[in-house]
Amino acid sequence: MSKDCLFCRIAKGEIPADIVMENDNAVAFRDINPRAPTHILVIPRKHVDSFEHAADSIDLGALMLTAAEVARREGLVDAGYRVVINTGTHGGQTVDHLHLHVLGGRQMTWPPG
């Protein structure tokens, strides 16, 4: 973990967040600037800068399965939901710690902006 990383500090419990799920591999919490009625971030407990830097398929799989469980717990499955990974500046990544956005509760548009 990085001692200066916002998401690492949330994962360690040093910064409060509205945690919706935790397991050995990941922490899921509500986004403070939601873009949908349900907007939850799923982060790995260990620091990875971005999707580009992810090298462990088991860790990535665990992160995706956590996102799916979050969607089930939030009641998003029947109507549908979106999982997004922003990577790099042009991809819209604003925190340099890999994270998935679980978005639901409204109709999503395509293409995204």
N, CA, C and O atoms as CSV, one atom per row, in Angstrom:
chain,resi,resn,atom,element,x,y,z
A,1,MET,N,N,0.838,-1.186,0.000
A,1,MET,CA,C,0.000,0.000,0.000
A,1,MET,C,C,0.879,1.244,0.000
A,1,MET,O,O,1.986,1.247,0.538
A,2,SER,N,N,0.365,2.280,-0.607
A,2,SER,CA,C,1.064,3.552,-0.634
A,2,SER,C,C,0.534,4.421,0.507
A,2,SER,O,O,-0.678,4.575,0.657
A,3,LYS,N,N,1.428,4.981,1.301
A,3,LYS,CA,C,0.983,5.767,2.458
A,3,LYS,C,C,0.326,7.080,2.059
A,3,LYS,O,O,-0.401,7.669,2.859
A,4,ASP,N,N,0.568,7.557,0.827
A,4,ASP,CA,C,-0.009,8.814,0.373
A,4,ASP,C,C,-1.232,8.632,-0.518
A,4,ASP,O,O,-1.881,9.618,-0.868
A,5,CYS,N,N,-1.561,7.409,-0.890
A,5,CYS,CA,C,-2.664,7.145,-1.811
A,5,CYS,C,C,-4.001,7.225,-1.068
A,5,CYS,O,O,-4.201,6.559,-0.052
A,6,LEU,N,N,-4.905,8.045,-1.590
A,6,LEU,CA,C,-6.230,8.210,-0.997
A,6,LEU,C,C,-6.945,6.875,-0.839
A,6,LEU,O,O,-7.475,6.582,0.233
A,7,PHE,N,N,-6.969,6.061,-1.893
A,7,PHE,CA,C,-7.705,4.799,-1.835
A,7,PHE,C,C,-7.020,3.788,-0.924
A,7,PHE,O,O,-7.704,2.999,-0.273
A,8,CYS,N,N,-5.699,3.787,-0.860
A,8,CYS,CA,C,-5.012,2.908,0.097
A,8,CYS,C,C,-5.399,3.292,1.523
A,8,CYS,O,O,-5.603,2.425,2.373
A,9,ARG,N,N,-5.497,4.578,1.776
A,9,ARG,CA,C,-5.867,5.045,3.108
A,9,ARG,C,C,-7.306,4.679,3.437
A,9,ARG,O,O,-7.610,4.364,4.588
A,10,ILE,N,N,-8.199,4.713,2.453
A,10,ILE,CA,C,-9.575,4.261,2.676
A,10,ILE,C,C,-9.578,2.767,2.979
A,10,ILE,O,O,-10.258,2.321,3.902
A,11,ALA,N,N,-8.815,1.991,2.201
A,11,ALA,CA,C,-8.759,0.535,2.412
A,11,ALA,C,C,-8.230,0.184,3.799
A,11,ALA,O,O,-8.648,-0.814,4.386
A,12,LYS,N,N,-7.313,0.997,4.327
A,12,LYS,CA,C,-6.764,0.762,5.659
A,12,LYS,C,C,-7.656,1.310,6.773
A,12,LYS,O,O,-7.382,1.080,7.951
A,13,GLY,N,N,-8.722,2.033,6.413
A,13,GLY,CA,C,-9.612,2.597,7.416
A,13,GLY,C,C,-9.138,3.916,7.991
A,13,GLY,O,O,-9.687,4.383,8.989
A,14,GLU,N,N,-8.132,4.527,7.385
A,14,GLU,CA,C,-7.604,5.800,7.876
A,14,GLU,C,C,-8.472,6.994,7.464
A,14,GLU,O,O,-8.480,8.027,8.133
A,15,ILE,N,N,-9.194,6.839,6.367
A,15,ILE,CA,C,-10.091,7.879,5.879
A,15,ILE,C,C,-11.484,7.261,5.820
A,15,ILE,O,O,-11.655,6.177,5.264
A,16,PRO,N,N,-12.483,7.943,6.388
A,16,PRO,CA,C,-13.831,7.364,6.386
A,16,PRO,C,C,-14.428,7.310,4.977
A,16,PRO,O,O,-14.172,8.173,4.137
A,17,ALA,N,N,-15.218,6.284,4.753
A,17,ALA,CA,C,-15.939,6.114,3.499
A,17,ALA,C,C,-17.201,5.318,3.807
A,17,ALA,O,O,-17.278,4.631,4.826
A,18,ASP,N,N,-18.180,5.414,2.931
A,18,ASP,CA,C,-19.425,4.655,3.074
A,18,ASP,C,C,-19.199,3.272,2.464
A,18,ASP,O,O,-19.543,3.020,1.309
A,19,ILE,N,N,-18.615,2.386,3.264
A,19,ILE,CA,C,-18.237,1.042,2.823
A,19,ILE,C,C,-19.500,0.198,2.646
A,19,ILE,O,O,-20.350,0.143,3.534
A,20,VAL,N,N,-19.611,-0.457,1.493
A,20,VAL,CA,C,-20.762,-1.334,1.255
A,20,VAL,C,C,-20.359,-2.805,1.257
A,20,VAL,O,O,-21.209,-3.681,1.415
A,21,MET,N,N,-19.069,-3.079,1.081
A,21,MET,CA,C,-18.603,-4.470,1.079
A,21,MET,C,C,-17.087,-4.486,1.234
A,21,MET,O,O,-16.384,-3.618,0.717
A,22,GLU,N,N,-16.605,-5.483,1.951
A,22,GLU,CA,C,-15.172,-5.715,2.096
A,22,GLU,C,C,-14.915,-7.208,2.037
A,22,GLU,O,O,-15.733,-8.010,2.486
A,23,ASN,N,N,-13.774,-7.571,1.479
A,23,ASN,CA,C,-13.304,-8.948,1.558
A,23,ASN,C,C,-11.780,-8.917,1.608
A,23,ASN,O,O,-11.187,-7.846,1.736
A,24,ASP,N,N,-11.146,-10.072,1.509
A,24,ASP,CA,C,-9.684,-10.123,1.609
A,24,ASP,C,C,-8.987,-9.357,0.495
A,24,ASP,O,O,-7.875,-8.863,0.682
A,25,ASN,N,N,-9.635,-9.255,-0.668
A,25,ASN,CA,C,-8.995,-8.672,-1.847
A,25,ASN,C,C,-9.413,-7.243,-2.158
A,25,ASN,O,O,-8.662,-6.511,-2.803
A,26,ALA,N,N,-10.593,-6.833,-1.713
A,26,ALA,CA,C,-11.148,-5.565,-2.193
A,26,ALA,C,C,-11.985,-4.858,-1.134
A,26,ALA,O,O,-12.410,-5.446,-0.140
A,27,VAL,N,N,-12.201,-3.576,-1.391
A,27,VAL,CA,C,-13.095,-2.739,-0.594
A,27,VAL,C,C,-14.003,-2.021,-1.583
A,27,VAL,O,O,-13.540,-1.522,-2.609
A,28,ALA,N,N,-15.290,-1.971,-1.274
A,28,ALA,CA,C,-16.255,-1.275,-2.121
A,28,ALA,C,C,-16.930,-0.193,-1.297
A,28,ALA,O,O,-17.370,-0.439,-0.174
A,29,PHE,N,N,-17.011,1.006,-1.860
A,29,PHE,CA,C,-17.606,2.127,-1.139
A,29,PHE,C,C,-18.302,3.076,-2.114
A,29,PHE,O,O,-17.988,3.111,-3.304
A,30,ARG,N,N,-19.247,3.838,-1.586
A,30,ARG,CA,C,-20.020,4.766,-2.413
A,30,ARG,C,C,-19.148,5.932,-2.862
A,30,ARG,O,O,-18.381,6.493,-2.080
A,31,ASP,N,N,-19.281,6.284,-4.139
A,31,ASP,CA,C,-18.547,7.412,-4.710
A,31,ASP,C,C,-19.074,8.706,-4.091
A,31,ASP,O,O,-20.284,8.867,-3.932
A,32,ILE,N,N,-18.178,9.625,-3.744
A,32,ILE,CA,C,-18.615,10.889,-3.138
A,32,ILE,C,C,-19.175,11.863,-4.177
A,32,ILE,O,O,-19.773,12.877,-3.815
A,33,ASN,N,N,-18.985,11.564,-5.465
A,33,ASN,CA,C,-19.514,12.396,-6.541
A,33,ASN,C,C,-20.251,11.485,-7.530
A,33,ASN,O,O,-19.800,11.298,-8.659
A,34,PRO,N,N,-21.390,10.917,-7.099
A,34,PRO,CA,C,-22.045,9.885,-7.909
A,34,PRO,C,C,-22.549,10.392,-9.255
A,34,PRO,O,O,-23.035,11.516,-9.377
A,35,ARG,N,N,-22.416,9.519,-10.275
A,35,ARG,CA,C,-22.884,9.798,-11.631
A,35,ARG,C,C,-24.135,9.011,-11.973
A,35,ARG,O,O,-24.626,9.076,-13.100
A,36,ALA,N,N,-24.650,8.269,-11.010
A,36,ALA,CA,C,-25.871,7.480,-11.167
A,36,ALA,C,C,-26.457,7.295,-9.767
A,36,ALA,O,O,-25.755,7.492,-8.774
A,37,PRO,N,N,-27.740,6.918,-9.677
A,37,PRO,CA,C,-28.320,6.692,-8.351
A,37,PRO,C,C,-27.505,5.717,-7.495
A,37,PRO,O,O,-27.381,5.903,-6.284
A,38,THR,N,N,-26.959,4.690,-8.121
A,38,THR,CA,C,-26.010,3.808,-7.441
A,38,THR,C,C,-24.670,3.976,-8.128
A,38,THR,O,O,-24.554,3.719,-9.327
A,39,HIS,N,N,-23.664,4.399,-7.395
A,39,HIS,CA,C,-22.311,4.574,-7.935
A,39,HIS,C,C,-21.332,4.154,-6.848
A,39,HIS,O,O,-21.084,4.888,-5.892
A,40,ILE,N,N,-20.789,2.966,-7.017
A,40,ILE,CA,C,-19.902,2.379,-6.015
A,40,ILE,C,C,-18.551,2.105,-6.646
A,40,ILE,O,O,-18.469,1.607,-7.769
A,41,LEU,N,N,-17.495,2.431,-5.924
A,41,LEU,CA,C,-16.129,2.141,-6.363
A,41,LEU,C,C,-15.667,0.853,-5.711
A,41,LEU,O,O,-15.893,0.631,-4.521
A,42,VAL,N,N,-15.022,0.010,-6.492
A,42,VAL,CA,C,-14.445,-1.237,-5.989
A,42,VAL,C,C,-12.943,-1.140,-6.217
A,42,VAL,O,O,-12.487,-1.002,-7.353
A,43,ILE,N,N,-12.176,-1.214,-5.133
A,43,ILE,CA,C,-10.727,-1.053,-5.222
A,43,ILE,C,C,-10.017,-2.290,-4.682
A,43,ILE,O,O,-10.515,-2.941,-3.763
A,44,PRO,N,N,-8.863,-2.615,-5.246
A,44,PRO,CA,C,-8.066,-3.691,-4.638
A,44,PRO,C,C,-7.420,-3.179,-3.355
A,44,PRO,O,O,-7.065,-2.004,-3.253
A,45,ARG,N,N,-7.273,-4.060,-2.391
A,45,ARG,CA,C,-6.615,-3.665,-1.136
A,45,ARG,C,C,-5.149,-3.314,-1.370
A,45,ARG,O,O,-4.611,-2.415,-0.725
A,46,LYS,N,N,-4.501,-4.033,-2.302
A,46,LYS,CA,C,-3.100,-3.701,-2.566
A,46,LYS,C,C,-3.031,-2.640,-3.653
A,46,LYS,O,O,-3.862,-2.612,-4.561
A,47,HIS,N,N,-2.051,-1.782,-3.556
A,47,HIS,CA,C,-1.948,-0.662,-4.488
A,47,HIS,C,C,-1.515,-1.136,-5.877
A,47,HIS,O,O,-0.507,-1.822,-6.044
A,48,VAL,N,N,-2.318,-0.740,-6.859
A,48,VAL,CA,C,-2.000,-0.908,-8.279
A,48,VAL,C,C,-2.365,0.435,-8.896
A,48,VAL,O,O,-3.492,0.901,-8.727
A,49,ASP,N,N,-1.433,1.067,-9.608
A,49,ASP,CA,C,-1.674,2.408,-10.142
A,49,ASP,C,C,-2.884,2.496,-11.055
A,49,ASP,O,O,-3.692,3.418,-10.936
A,50,SER,N,N,-3.013,1.531,-11.974
A,50,SER,CA,C,-4.107,1.585,-12.943
A,50,SER,C,C,-4.293,0.210,-13.568
A,50,SER,O,O,-3.529,-0.716,-13.296
A,51,PHE,N,N,-5.303,0.087,-14.396
A,51,PHE,CA,C,-5.539,-1.156,-15.135
A,51,PHE,C,C,-4.311,-1.514,-15.974
A,51,PHE,O,O,-3.979,-2.688,-16.133
A,52,GLU,N,N,-3.654,-0.509,-16.499
A,52,GLU,CA,C,-2.436,-0.713,-17.301
A,52,GLU,C,C,-1.348,-1.410,-16.491
A,52,GLU,O,O,-0.533,-2.141,-17.054
A,53,HIS,N,N,-1.325,-1.196,-15.201
A,53,HIS,CA,C,-0.286,-1.761,-14.332
A,53,HIS,C,C,-0.709,-3.075,-13.666
A,53,HIS,O,O,0.082,-3.691,-12.953
A,54,ALA,N,N,-1.928,-3.494,-13.893
A,54,ALA,CA,C,-2.409,-4.742,-13.294
A,54,ALA,C,C,-1.724,-5.918,-13.981
A,54,ALA,O,O,-1.693,-5.991,-15.210
A,55,ALA,N,N,-1.182,-6.827,-13.199
A,55,ALA,CA,C,-0.436,-7.940,-13.780
A,55,ALA,C,C,-0.922,-9.301,-13.286
A,55,ALA,O,O,-0.473,-10.332,-13.788
A,56,ASP,N,N,-1.812,-9.322,-12.332
A,56,ASP,CA,C,-2.238,-10.578,-11.729
A,56,ASP,C,C,-3.684,-10.876,-12.109
A,56,ASP,O,O,-4.603,-10.189,-11.664
A,57,SER,N,N,-3.880,-11.890,-12.923
A,57,SER,CA,C,-5.235,-12.214,-13.397
A,57,SER,C,C,-6.128,-12.699,-12.256
A,57,SER,O,O,-7.340,-12.489,-12.300
A,58,ILE,N,N,-5.567,-13.330,-11.256
A,58,ILE,CA,C,-6.370,-13.780,-10.115
A,58,ILE,C,C,-6.890,-12.569,-9.345
A,58,ILE,O,O,-8.058,-12.536,-8.959
A,59,ASP,N,N,-6.033,-11.574,-9.119
A,59,ASP,CA,C,-6.463,-10.359,-8.425
A,59,ASP,C,C,-7.522,-9.611,-9.235
A,59,ASP,O,O,-8.500,-9.118,-8.673
A,60,LEU,N,N,-7.329,-9.526,-10.551
A,60,LEU,CA,C,-8.319,-8.841,-11.396
A,60,LEU,C,C,-9.649,-9.580,-11.393
A,60,LEU,O,O,-10.711,-8.961,-11.340
A,61,GLY,N,N,-9.587,-10.896,-11.450
A,61,GLY,CA,C,-10.811,-11.693,-11.389
A,61,GLY,C,C,-11.539,-11.493,-10.079
A,61,GLY,O,O,-12.764,-11.375,-10.065
A,62,ALA,N,N,-10.811,-11.453,-8.982
A,62,ALA,CA,C,-11.418,-11.230,-7.664
A,62,ALA,C,C,-12.081,-9.854,-7.607
A,62,ALA,O,O,-13.148,-9.703,-7.011
A,63,LEU,N,N,-11.455,-8.855,-8.223
A,63,LEU,CA,C,-12.019,-7.515,-8.262
A,63,LEU,C,C,-13.326,-7.502,-9.051
A,63,LEU,O,O,-14.304,-6.889,-8.622
A,64,MET,N,N,-13.347,-8.176,-10.201
A,64,MET,CA,C,-14.562,-8.246,-11.013
A,64,MET,C,C,-15.674,-8.995,-10.286
A,64,MET,O,O,-16.831,-8.578,-10.330
A,65,LEU,N,N,-15.335,-10.095,-9.618
A,65,LEU,CA,C,-16.343,-10.840,-8.869
A,65,LEU,C,C,-16.896,-10.016,-7.706
A,65,LEU,O,O,-18.077,-10.122,-7.375
A,66,THR,N,N,-16.056,-9.206,-7.097
A,66,THR,CA,C,-16.530,-8.314,-6.036
A,66,THR,C,C,-17.506,-7.293,-6.609
A,66,THR,O,O,-18.528,-7.003,-5.988
A,67,ALA,N,N,-17.208,-6.746,-7.783
A,67,ALA,CA,C,-18.123,-5.791,-8.425
A,67,ALA,C,C,-19.468,-6.448,-8.708
A,67,ALA,O,O,-20.513,-5.833,-8.496
A,68,ALA,N,N,-19.454,-7.678,-9.181
A,68,ALA,CA,C,-20.705,-8.394,-9.458
A,68,ALA,C,C,-21.502,-8.627,-8.171
A,68,ALA,O,O,-22.727,-8.503,-8.171
A,69,GLU,N,N,-20.824,-8.958,-7.092
A,69,GLU,CA,C,-21.505,-9.156,-5.810
A,69,GLU,C,C,-22.091,-7.849,-5.292
A,69,GLU,O,O,-23.192,-7.838,-4.741
A,70,VAL,N,N,-21.374,-6.764,-5.461
A,70,VAL,CA,C,-21.891,-5.455,-5.072
A,70,VAL,C,C,-23.179,-5.156,-5.844
A,70,VAL,O,O,-24.164,-4.704,-5.260
A,71,ALA,N,N,-23.169,-5.406,-7.149
A,71,ALA,CA,C,-24.366,-5.165,-7.968
A,71,ALA,C,C,-25.543,-6.003,-7.477
A,71,ALA,O,O,-26.671,-5.514,-7.418
A,72,ARG,N,N,-25.288,-7.263,-7.123
A,72,ARG,CA,C,-26.358,-8.115,-6.586
A,72,ARG,C,C,-26.898,-7.554,-5.274
A,72,ARG,O,O,-28.111,-7.446,-5.088
A,73,ARG,N,N,-25.999,-7.200,-4.376
A,73,ARG,CA,C,-26.412,-6.675,-3.069
A,73,ARG,C,C,-27.178,-5.359,-3.183
A,73,ARG,O,O,-28.046,-5.066,-2.361
A,74,GLU,N,N,-26.856,-4.576,-4.198
A,74,GLU,CA,C,-27.517,-3.287,-4.399
A,74,GLU,C,C,-28.806,-3.410,-5.203
A,74,GLU,O,O,-29.485,-2.410,-5.436
A,75,GLY,N,N,-29.154,-4.629,-5.633
A,75,GLY,CA,C,-30.390,-4.855,-6.364
A,75,GLY,C,C,-30.367,-4.353,-7.798
A,75,GLY,O,O,-31.403,-3.957,-8.333
A,76,LEU,N,N,-29.202,-4.364,-8.422
A,76,LEU,CA,C,-29.054,-3.832,-9.772
A,76,LEU,C,C,-29.203,-4.869,-10.880
A,76,LEU,O,O,-29.316,-4.502,-12.050
A,77,VAL,N,N,-29.206,-6.139,-10.541
A,77,VAL,CA,C,-29.119,-7.197,-11.539
A,77,VAL,C,C,-30.307,-7.227,-12.497
A,77,VAL,O,O,-30.108,-7.328,-13.708
A,78,ASP,N,N,-31.520,-7.142,-11.995
A,78,ASP,CA,C,-32.697,-7.276,-12.859
A,78,ASP,C,C,-32.757,-6.192,-13.930
A,78,ASP,O,O,-33.013,-6.498,-15.095
A,79,ALA,N,N,-32.529,-4.944,-13.563
A,79,ALA,CA,C,-32.611,-3.842,-14.526
A,79,ALA,C,C,-31.315,-3.677,-15.316
A,79,ALA,O,O,-31.323,-3.145,-16.426
A,80,GLY,N,N,-30.203,-4.134,-14.743
A,80,GLY,CA,C,-28.904,-4.005,-15.402
A,80,GLY,C,C,-28.051,-2.917,-14.772
A,80,GLY,O,O,-28.539,-2.057,-14.038
A,81,TYR,N,N,-26.782,-2.980,-15.077
A,81,TYR,CA,C,-25.819,-2.039,-14.512
A,81,TYR,C,C,-24.594,-1.998,-15.404
A,81,TYR,O,O,-24.468,-2.786,-16.341
A,82,ARG,N,N,-23.700,-1.080,-15.108
A,82,ARG,CA,C,-22.468,-0.935,-15.878
A,82,ARG,C,C,-21.283,-0.999,-14.935
A,82,ARG,O,O,-21.338,-0.483,-13.819
A,83,VAL,N,N,-20.198,-1.642,-15.391
A,83,VAL,CA,C,-18.927,-1.654,-14.672
A,83,VAL,C,C,-17.905,-0.982,-15.582
A,83,VAL,O,O,-17.740,-1.375,-16.737
A,84,VAL,N,N,-17.220,0.034,-15.055
A,84,VAL,CA,C,-16.296,0.834,-15.849
A,84,VAL,C,C,-14.943,0.887,-15.158
A,84,VAL,O,O,-14.862,1.005,-13.935
A,85,ILE,N,N,-13.879,0.798,-15.953
A,85,ILE,CA,C,-12.523,1.031,-15.456
A,85,ILE,C,C,-11.930,2.158,-16.297
A,85,ILE,O,O,-11.685,1.985,-17.490
A,86,ASN,N,N,-11.703,3.299,-15.678
A,86,ASN,CA,C,-11.039,4.410,-16.357
A,86,ASN,C,C,-9.536,4.247,-16.189
A,86,ASN,O,O,-9.060,3.955,-15.092
A,87,THR,N,N,-8.784,4.435,-17.279
A,87,THR,CA,C,-7.341,4.241,-17.229
A,87,THR,C,C,-6.637,5.442,-17.850
A,87,THR,O,O,-6.867,5.773,-19.014
A,88,GLY,N,N,-5.789,6.084,-17.075
A,88,GLY,CA,C,-5.018,7.218,-17.574
A,88,GLY,C,C,-5.845,8.482,-17.722
A,88,GLY,O,O,-7.065,8.475,-17.562
A,89,THR,N,N,-5.150,9.561,-18.032
A,89,THR,CA,C,-5.774,10.875,-18.127
A,89,THR,C,C,-6.876,10.915,-19.168
A,89,THR,O,O,-7.978,11.373,-18.869
A,90,HIS,N,N,-6.615,10.452,-20.372
A,90,HIS,CA,C,-7.632,10.488,-21.426
A,90,HIS,C,C,-8.769,9.520,-21.140
A,90,HIS,O,O,-9.876,9.708,-21.644
A,91,GLY,N,N,-8.520,8.498,-20.352
A,91,GLY,CA,C,-9.569,7.559,-19.973
A,91,GLY,C,C,-10.432,8.054,-18.826
A,91,GLY,O,O,-11.439,7.430,-18.491
A,92,GLY,N,N,-10.046,9.172,-18.220
A,92,GLY,CA,C,-10.840,9.764,-17.149
A,92,GLY,C,C,-10.442,9.332,-15.751
A,92,GLY,O,O,-11.175,9.600,-14.799
A,93,GLN,N,N,-9.295,8.667,-15.596
A,93,GLN,CA,C,-8.864,8.243,-14.260
A,93,GLN,C,C,-8.403,9.458,-13.465
A,93,GLN,O,O,-7.546,10.213,-13.923
A,94,THR,N,N,-8.972,9.650,-12.271
A,94,THR,CA,C,-8.621,10.805,-11.449
A,94,THR,C,C,-7.873,10.442,-10.166
A,94,THR,O,O,-7.291,11.317,-9.525
A,95,VAL,N,N,-7.883,9.174,-9.789
A,95,VAL,CA,C,-7.117,8.706,-8.632
A,95,VAL,C,C,-6.210,7.584,-9.130
A,95,VAL,O,O,-6.676,6.628,-9.750
A,96,ASP,N,N,-4.916,7.708,-8.855
A,96,ASP,CA,C,-3.948,6.726,-9.344
A,96,ASP,C,C,-3.917,5.475,-8.466
A,96,ASP,O,O,-2.911,5.152,-7.834
A,97,HIS,N,N,-5.044,4.794,-8.452
A,97,HIS,CA,C,-5.203,3.498,-7.787
A,97,HIS,C,C,-6.307,2.808,-8.574
A,97,HIS,O,O,-7.410,3.342,-8.700
A,98,LEU,N,N,-6.018,1.630,-9.103
A,98,LEU,CA,C,-7.000,0.896,-9.888
A,98,LEU,C,C,-8.336,0.859,-9.161
A,98,LEU,O,O,-8.390,0.558,-7.968
A,99,HIS,N,N,-9.420,1.165,-9.880
A,99,HIS,CA,C,-10.757,1.076,-9.283
A,99,HIS,C,C,-11.795,0.849,-10.365
A,99,HIS,O,O,-11.664,1.322,-11.494
A,100,LEU,N,N,-12.825,0.115,-9.990
A,100,LEU,CA,C,-13.955,-0.148,-10.865
A,100,LEU,C,C,-15.131,0.688,-10.378
A,100,LEU,O,O,-15.350,0.837,-9.176
A,101,HIS,N,N,-15.882,1.230,-11.328
A,101,HIS,CA,C,-17.115,1.943,-11.011
A,101,HIS,C,C,-18.273,0.992,-11.293
A,101,HIS,O,O,-18.390,0.467,-12.400
A,102,VAL,N,N,-19.120,0.772,-10.308
A,102,VAL,CA,C,-20.356,0.021,-10.498
A,102,VAL,C,C,-21.469,1.062,-10.520
A,102,VAL,O,O,-21.725,1.734,-9.521
A,103,LEU,N,N,-22.133,1.190,-11.684
A,103,LEU,CA,C,-23.140,2.229,-11.899
A,103,LEU,C,C,-24.480,1.594,-12.224
A,103,LEU,O,O,-24.551,0.673,-13.038
A,104,GLY,N,N,-25.535,2.077,-11.597
A,104,GLY,CA,C,-26.857,1.547,-11.887
A,104,GLY,C,C,-27.948,2.433,-11.310
A,104,GLY,O,O,-27.689,3.482,-10.722
A,105,GLY,N,N,-29.176,1.972,-11.499
A,105,GLY,CA,C,-30.314,2.707,-10.982
A,105,GLY,C,C,-30.931,3.662,-11.979
A,105,GLY,O,O,-31.887,4.367,-11.657
A,106,ARG,N,N,-30.393,3.693,-13.192
A,106,ARG,CA,C,-30.968,4.499,-14.273
A,106,ARG,C,C,-30.522,3.896,-15.600
A,106,ARG,O,O,-29.612,3.069,-15.648
A,107,GLN,N,N,-31.178,4.325,-16.677
A,107,GLN,CA,C,-30.776,3.900,-18.011
A,107,GLN,C,C,-29.429,4.516,-18.367
A,107,GLN,O,O,-29.267,5.734,-18.288
A,108,MET,N,N,-28.477,3.702,-18.751
A,108,MET,CA,C,-27.175,4.199,-19.189
A,108,MET,C,C,-27.262,4.530,-20.681
A,108,MET,O,O,-28.005,3.888,-21.423
A,109,THR,N,N,-26.511,5.517,-21.106
A,109,THR,CA,C,-26.498,5.896,-22.516
A,109,THR,C,C,-25.239,5.357,-23.201
A,109,THR,O,O,-24.249,5.021,-22.552
A,110,TRP,N,N,-25.312,5.285,-24.518
A,110,TRP,CA,C,-24.161,4.835,-25.302
A,110,TRP,C,C,-24.068,5.687,-26.545
A,110,TRP,O,O,-25.113,5.933,-27.148
A,111,PRO,N,N,-22.961,6.144,-26.970
A,111,PRO,CA,C,-21.671,5.907,-26.317
A,111,PRO,C,C,-21.509,6.786,-25.080
A,111,PRO,O,O,-22.148,7.832,-24.968
A,112,PRO,N,N,-20.646,6.355,-24.146
A,112,PRO,CA,C,-20.373,7.181,-22.981
A,112,PRO,C,C,-19.592,8.427,-23.422
A,112,PRO,O,O,-19.014,8.447,-24.509
A,113,GLY,N,N,-19.579,9.453,-22.584
A,113,GLY,CA,C,-18.957,10.729,-22.938
A,113,GLY,C,C,-17.474,10.734,-22.897
A,113,GLY,O,O,-16.853,11.759,-23.178
